[in-house]
Structure formats: structure tokens, C-alpha cells
Amino acid sequence: MFLRKLVFILFFCVAFQNLKGQELAAIVSLQTNKVDNQVDPKIFVQLQTQLKDFINQRKWTSELFTQEEKIDCSFYITIESVVSPGVYSAKLSIVANRPVYRSNYTSPLLNMQDANFTFKYQLGQPIEFNENNVARADPLEANLTATLAYYVYVILGLDYDSFSKNGGAPYFSKALNIVYNAPDGSGITGWKSYDGQRNRFVLIDNLTKSGFDKLHEISYNYYRKGIDQMAEQPEQAKVAILNALMSLQELNEDNVNSMAISIFMQGRVNELIGLFSEADRSTKKQLMTTLSAIDIANINKYKSYFE
């Protein structure tokens, strides 16, 4: 955690008066066109405002963040249907990016979709979350904030992991606590191991179990020893990035098609093409071998630049 602060202090040289308590600079967007003729639009306008305030104004850590340190992230909620009055079935897309040292560039941290997001919201309903009482009296109301808080802690964990080895552990633990105490009721899914192969339980299980310890070191090496060094030591940085990807390949051999590995690679294709499009033949060959194992979905894009 200290390293995360030190990097930004050196980078931005900010004054003390710019310190803020909150950690995220989140955009919250609701897409409601599928149900516009069924719901008073004021409900979604209020919900969007309340959720933005909930994420951006709540204190999620014990640390102070400058404005420049805040993590850029977006929560896109697509309302799919009205299940019953005040109860909605939705898809949630989460995108988070990490600033790069001595650069205006940001590197992907998280880019994923949660297709099982059912919640209850009515005009005037307070947006509340208590990590000591996650489920609350109404499970569908609780599922709204529990799901968002879960992803906030995942984002914080990934961000801290990228600045210090295992720096994200406290926030992954908080996300795991939400899973263990998650709301349970009709229409609520995504919190149990049997709710499909890619869900909230599976992701945080990957991020906290001992078999994935190496993933946290890979993240640190990729970002701090790799991406963050591109401005000052580009060749050494690219070696570190390639080595991190090769380590990810090794981890994948023991955990084929794991959610955490695919999440790490999600949104990575353009970054890697930009970094290695001018690399030598040997490096490109190694990249193709590695990426064929860990990012097969984008292999044709890689082939266009690396073969």
C-alpha cells in the first residue's frame, strides 16, 4: 500500500490540500430503453444519481487518495426487464483502468460483464450498505448495493495488487465477506459456486485461494516492473511484461479456463499490440505461443501483428 502512495507522490507532486477521502472516480450509467414504457423515468434518474454518490462518496479504505490517484471506473447497468413492480433484471458491465507512471496512458484493470443482476429499487429508497449486515431484511434491495460494493472491492484489490505484492489482499477479503454473507432469495444468482462457471463466487475464489497466489505476483510484475517502466526503461519493461505473460501461461496450465486469468487478459489485446508490434521475430514468436494459451479469443488479432 505504501508503494502505491509513493509512486503517485513522486509522479504528481501534489499538495496536501488536494487530498480527498474517496477512492473512486466512477461513472454510473443506466440503459433503460427496454423498459421505458413501463417505468416512471424519474425512478432511474434518481437511481443513477444515488448509485454514483454511493460509489464515489463512500469511504472504502482507510487511506487518503488525491484527485489524481482516484481509480477511473465505470458501471454500466442495462435494465433488461421488469420482474415485478420495483424489481428489475439487469446486466452490469464494469470497466476499471489504472494510470501508468509518467504517462497519460491508462492500463486495463477490469473489464467484464455480470449478466445476473436482479435488484429492487423504488422512488425514495435509500442506498445503504453495511458489511456487517450485507443481506439486510429485504434481499432484493440488499442485492443492489452488495453487488456494487463487491465490485468496488475487487477493483481496489486489483489496483493495490498492481502497486505492491499482495497489496490487494485486504480488499479481496472484503469482497469474499460479501460473498459469504450475500443476499439469498428468489431471482438472486451469482453468489454461489453452482451459479455457473463465471460468477462473483468463482472470481473471488480465484483471487483468494492459495492455488492462485502466483497471480498476484504476476500482476505486480506486469504493472510495476513492466507497464510503469515503459517511459524510462522500455526494453527492460517489455522483458518484464513478456515474463509476466509467460508466468501467466504456466499458471493457466494448472488452472485451464480459470475466470481470474481470463479477466486479467480481458481488454488487453490493444495494449499488447501497441507494445510489441515492432518487436523482433523471436519475441513475437514467444508472444504467439503464450497468447495462444491465455487469450485464444483474440488470437486472430494477434496474428495480424505478430506473425
N, C-alpha and C positions, 0 to 999 in steps of 0.2 A: 504493500500500500504506500509505503514511504517513497518508493521509486516512482510510482505514478505521480505523486505530488512534485517530486524533484524534477522530473522531466518537464512538466509544464511550467514550473517556476523558472527554470533555465530558458525555456523556449519563449515564453511570453513576457517575462519580467514584469508581472502585473503588480499593481499597488494593492495594499491591504484593503483599501476601501472598496475594491471590486469584488471581494469575496462574497459569495452567496451561499445559502444553506442548501439549496436544492441541487439535485444531481443531473437531471434530465432536461433536455430541450426537445420536448416531444410535440409532434403534430398528431392530432386526432381527427380522423375524417370518417364520416358516416355516409355510406351509399345506400339510399333508401328507395330508389325508383321502383323497385319491385313491389313495394307496399304503400306507395304514396297515396293511393286512393282508399286506403283502409285505416290510415292513422293520421291524427292531427299533426301537421308538420312541426308545431311548436314543441311537441314532445322530443323529437330528435334534435332540434336546435338546442334545447336545454340540456339534453343528454350529452351532446358533443362538448358543450361548454364545461359541464360538470366533470366529465372524464378528463379533459385537458387540464383542468385545475387539480384534479385528484393526482394525476401523474406528475405534473410539473411543480406543484406547490407542496406536496408531502415530503417530509424528510425521510429518506430511505436509508441513509448511512449516518455514521457519526462524524464524518469528515466534511470539511468546507470545500466547496468547488467554486472556482472562478467562473465567470461567464464563458470564457474560452474553453474551460475544461468540461463543460456540460456535454453530455453524450447526446449527439443528434440521433433521434429515432422517430419512427412513425408507426402509428397504429391505425390501420385501415379496417373499418368494420362494415361489412356488406350484409345488410338485412335481407335474408332470403325469404322469410315468410313470417306471418303472424300465427303462432301456435294457438294462442287464446288471448283474450284481452289483456294487454300489457306484457305478454310473454312472446319472445322473439327467437327465431332460429337464425343464426348468422355465421358468417365466415370471418375470421380475424387474420389479417396479414400484418406481420411485424418485420420492420426493417430497422437495423441499427448500424451505425458506422463509427469508426474510430479515427480521430485525427492522426496524422503522420508527422513525426518530428521534422522540423524545418521544412515544412511543405504545406501547401494549400489543399493537398490531396487527402481524401479520407478512404480508409480501407474497410471492407465489409466485416462486420462482427456477426450479424444475424440477419437472415433473410428467409422467412418461412411463412407458411400458412397453416392456421389451425381451423379445420373445417367443422369442428364440433363445438360451437359456441352458442349455447342456449341460455337466455337470461330473462329476468323480469325487470321491467322499469315502467314507472308511472310518473306522470307530471308531479313535480314537487318532491319526489323520492330522494332522500339524502343518499349520497355516495359515501359509504362507510366501509372501512376495513380494519380488522383487529387481528393481528397474527396469533393472539391467544384465544381467539374465538372466530376461526375462519368461516365455519359453516353457518353460524348465526341461526335465527329462528326460521327464516324463510330461505331454503336452499337456492331457489332460483334467483332471488335478489343477491344472495351472497356469491353466486357463481360469477356475476358480473365483475365484482371487484377482486375476487380471488384469482380469476384468470388473468386479469391485467397485472395484479401485484406479482403473480408468479412470473410473468414475462419480464417485468421490471427487474426482478432479482436475477433472472437468467442473464439479462443484458448486463447488469452490473458485474455479475460473476465473470462473464466473458471479457468485459473491459478490464477488470482488475487482473485477470489471468494474463492478459497481453502485456501488462507492465511489470509484473513480478511473478516469480514462480509460485504457483498455487495461491496467488493473491485473491482469486475469486471464491475460494472455499467457503468463507462465511456467508456469502450471498447465495451460493448453490445450496447451502444448508437451509437457508430461509425458504428457498423455493421448494426444497424437499419437505419442509414442515407443512407448507401449504398443501402439497400432495397428500401427505399422511392425514391431514385434517380437512380435506376438501369437502365441499357440499355434496350431498348424495340425495338424489331424488329423480323423479320421472323426467326423462328428456336430458338429463345431465350425463355427459360422457367425456372421456379423455383423461380421467384421473386414475383409472385402474389399468393394471398390466394387461388385462384381457380386452381393453377397448381399442383393439387394432395394433398394428405394428409400429405406427408412428403417432405418438400422442404425448401428453405432458408427463405422464409417468415414465415412459420409455426414455424421453430426453433427459430428464433429471437423474434417472437411474444411471444412464451412461455417464453423466457428468460427475457423479459422486461415488461410483463403485470402484473398488480397487483395481479391477482389470483395465480401467481406463486412466490410471494415474499418468501414463505417458502422454496422454492427450494434452494435459495442462503444460507440460514442459514443451511440447511441440508448439503450442500456441505462443508461449513466451519467446521461443527461438524464432518463430516465423515473424512476429511483430517487432520485438525489441532488438533482436540481433539481425533481423532481416530488413523489414519494411522501414523501420526507423533509422536505419543506417544508410539508406539509399542516397541521401543528399551529400554525405561526407565520404562514404566508402562503398560506392556502388558495386564494385566487383565482389568484395567480401560479403556484402549484403546479399547478393544473388546466390552466392555459395550457401549462405546460411538458410535462405529460403528454400533452395533445392534440397538441402539436407533435411529440413523440416518436413518437406513433402515426402521424401523417401522414408522418413521415420513414420509418417502417417500411413504410408503404404505397408510398412511392417505391422503396424497396429491393426490395419484393416485385414491382414491375413488371419489374424486370430479373432477378428470381430467383423466378419463379412457383412456388408449391407447395414452396418450399425447406423442409427439415426444421428448420433453426435458427429460422426465422420462426414456424413453427407451434408449435415448442417454447416460444418466448417468449410466445405467446398462450395456451398451454395452462393452464387453471386461472385465467385472467384475468377471466372473464366476471363473476363476482360482485363482484370488486374494482371494475371499471369501472362497473357498475350502481350500486354504492354511492356512487361518487364523483360520477357525473353524472346521477343520476335526477332531480335538481332543477335541472338546468342550463337555460339559456334555449333557445329554439327553434333559433336559429342554430347553437349549439354541438351540439345533438342531431342536427341535420341533417348537420353535418360528421362527427360520430361515425358515423352510419349509413353515410355514403359510405365512410369509411375502414375501418370494421369489416366492411363487405360485401366488401372486398378481402382483408383479412388474417385474418378469423376467421369465415368463412362458415358453419362448422359450428354456430355459436351465434347466427346472425343472428336467428332467431325469438325467442330470449330477449331480445336487444337491442331488437327491435321492440316488445316489450311495455312497455318503459320509455322508449324514445327516439322513438317515433312517436306 
